[in-house]
Amino acid sequence: MTDPQAVVLNETIQKENPAVYAMLSERGKQIFFPKMGILAQSAQAKGKDINATIGEAVADNGKSMYLPEFDNYLKLEVENIFPYAPSFGKPELRALWKQFIYKKNPSLGSQTMSLPIATNGLTHAISMAGYMFANEGDSVLIPDLFWENYDLIFNKSYGATISTFNSFSNNGFDVAAFAQAMAQVKGNKIITLLNFPNNPTGYTPTVAEAEQIQQAILQEAEKGKQIVVIIDDAYFGLVYEQGVFMESIFTKLCNLHSNVLAVKLDGPTKEDYVWGFRVGFMSYGIKNGSAALYEALEAKTAGAVRGNISNINVNST
């Protein structure tokens, strides 16, 4: 039985864009971020003399209790280190990363997108995308040269089928093979994953190829196909040759069509050379995406994170 909190989110998504609701997996339709129970009780208890609603020790000064031996090693405020971070991620961190996305992808201009949801690295973001959109038996289209974790996540964890298409033709990305693979998917739902620069080949499409990829996806969307494009931007920014598309393919897809949901997975791991930070982000973009639609998707994604690892370990900005 679907929880009433999930029903509210589902009704919002159906109202704002029925195609996005059809893209969700059964897990995605059932999930929600709980606003009742312990979280509601914790909010109600703030400012009270006694707060026994959450497993977090608080000192007499109202700040998190911690061992004083840490004082010699701390350069940040205590409240930015020890408390639990929200399952959505710290609001300041999410807003800052969204600013980075616009700064690093200037062609986004005024296109709307969701606030990023914080994840425990990009692998966790990919897993959460599988949770949200991949049913058992669904086909996930990826190039035939791919990172083996995609199989572990989509196939072994969620029961989806990995379907591959030829990666290269005439020393470039095989757009024709990609378009043909999408056209051959049975049913109205297509899930595809694009990873540029590609792991393991390092390939990034040229400007012309990025346009062709966009048009191939648009062609299927105009036929009525509901398309989830998962964009693994783990190596975003590591592009140095003229003629190569310098921005994320997200910029070509997040305002393409109301049947195309672009799901951007990124983070500072390789962009900013902080491999041990283990923080990633998951953002949504779709044509005519409303604040209500994005907030519902964010709530579902945060619910998936909460039900999976509770929250990530990065609290400070």
CORWOZI-V666479 format. One line per field, one symbol per residue. phi: phi as a letter, one per 30 degrees, with the letter a starting at -180 (. if undefined). psi: psi as a letter, one per 30 degrees, with the letter a starting at -180 (. if undefined). burial: 1 if it has 24 or more other ideal C-beta (glycine too) atoms within 12 Angstrom, else 0. A space follows every 10 residues. Layout:
phi->???
psi->???
burial->???
This chain:
phi->.ddeddeddd ddddddaedd dddddddddd dacdcciddd ddddddiddb bccbdbdbdd dicedadddd edccbcdedc bcddddddjd eddddddddd ddddbdddhc ddadddcdbd iddddddddd edbcddjdcc dbddcbdddd dddddddcid cdccbddbbh ibdddddddd ddddddiccb cbbcbbedcc didbddeddd dddedddded dddjdccccd cdcecejdbb cdidddcdde ddcdbdadcc cccccaldec ebhbeddhbb bbbcbadidc dddddddddd dddddddcbi adccccc
psi->kkkeeeeeee eeeeeejfee effkleeeff lljkgabeee eeeffkflek jhfkijkklf gflkklkfff effkglkefg eelkllfflk eeeeeeeeee eeefiffebg klllkkkkli leeeeeeeee eefjlkflkj kllfjlkffe eedeeeefgl kjkllkekkh glkieeeeee eeffkkafkk klkkjkkkjf fgkklleeee eeeeeeeeee effgkjkjjk jjhegkfikg kkfkjflkfe ffffgelfgj jkjkjalfef eghiefehkl ljlkklkgkl eeeeeeeeee eeeeeefegd llgjel.
burial->0000110011 0110011011 1111101111 1111000010 0100000000 0000000100 0001000000 0000000010 0011111111 0011001101 1101101100 1111111111 1111111111 1111100111 1110011011 0011101101 0111101000 0111101110 1100100011 1111111110 0011101011 0111111111 1000111111 1111111010 0001111111 1111111111 1111111110 1000001011 1111111010 0011111111 1111111110 1101100
